[in-house]
């Protein structure tokens, strides 16, 4: 009888108790365990919305992506008989192939992570056509024709994360520029002040500075992209961090997808990291736009510029439109007239333009931004033959990069101005500044007076960072810089 009771108890344990215990555990497994291992992009993903792939689907997707990448590169190759043969080519920074599989089924989030440490060079499975002269849209010298879906200088256009939504009509092109009087008036009432968050979040500026110091310590190229983000944000609808938005409630294509941004802007992951630190310390206090302004100062400081005070108090915008970018940002082949005009519309003068262009003392440009210069017999006369040689040697692909200042790439110094006056500008637009009577003298001056330039740089950066800012109860303080609250 006792033996029968033991057998019965054993069966009860195996059949009833253990299965229910197991399912109870499964129900409480940490959510992270369910995340698809390939979704290592930094867009927050709600686990419940992630599509899971079978191993076979993943393999097929990887093969498709590799093929798409191959086709894409085949389209990008220069059709240039004069280009240096591959075996002679200098080592260049290749753009690594994104190992993330193309999603098999529609997924509600953009599954493409940022492939380069920097910046998305997304793989479009159906590469865009390259115009007959092999110069892609947006690139100096491109033929006029129907718009092709090609980014700045040939970088593939970034897929809109909102593409799967119904996208409403884009509003009309460029925004209305405020008049110089309106700009002055706006500034007076901007309400920005130094030490803005001293009481509400006393550690804010330190957290931001530490973020930059850490990033620069790990990778010295991480300072340069930040002031560029500020420039590209502030010149398009003001300094409202609209450049950071991955999508907006309207579903329209966002600023960061515009050809002038696209593959050439980077640093968004660093912003996300520091914003998370700030939110952990004091939630809802420091805006993404203030974060960018402080971080730009710190990027310059780690690169050798003396510290300068930066007023805070900006709030974040809630819209971001690709259509607003066109016509507001200069291009690598912009004329001096065009640059001066764009800067004037934002309340910045010729001197500010030359002061700020000194930011090109650090950072890199992609070959599609300057390589064309040495193929054009007239434009080539503006390039020092030694630099022309380096350009040809380095540019084995439009996506290769070259430092603006090859002597002190990570240091903000006035050597760059010396280069400009010696026809060693990487960009045509920078070189032109040394030819024009309205800007040439500033280049000479700052080349000889680094300290004087540094002083002006802090002031010009603060002018830049106060363009059409939102303050008071305008806009919002975003919780995450990529999304409106
Ligand atoms: C005024 C006319 C300007 C033009 C035409 C211009 C154009 C460019 C271009 C074409 C690149 C390289 C893009 C690429 O191929 O990857 C670049 C990079 C850069 N620009 Fe400008 N820029 C201008 C003004 C500014 C200003 C005002 C700032 C900052 C205050 C700035 C900061 C930078 C930095 C730091 C980089 C390097 C970015 C990196 O390494 O990721 N630029 N710019």
Boltz pocket constraint, residues with backbone or C-beta under 6 A from the ligand:
constraints:
  - pocket:
      binder: B
      contacts: [[A, 221], [A, 223], [A, 224], [A, 225], [A, 226], [A, 227], [A, 228], [A, 231], [A, 263], [A, 264], [A, 266], [A, 330], [A, 331], [A, 332], [A, 333], [A, 334], [A, 339], [A, 353], [A, 356], [A, 357], [A, 359], [A, 360], [A, 362], [A, 363], [A, 364], [A, 365], [A, 366], [A, 367], [A, 368], [A, 369], [A, 427], [A, 429]]
      max_distance: 6.0
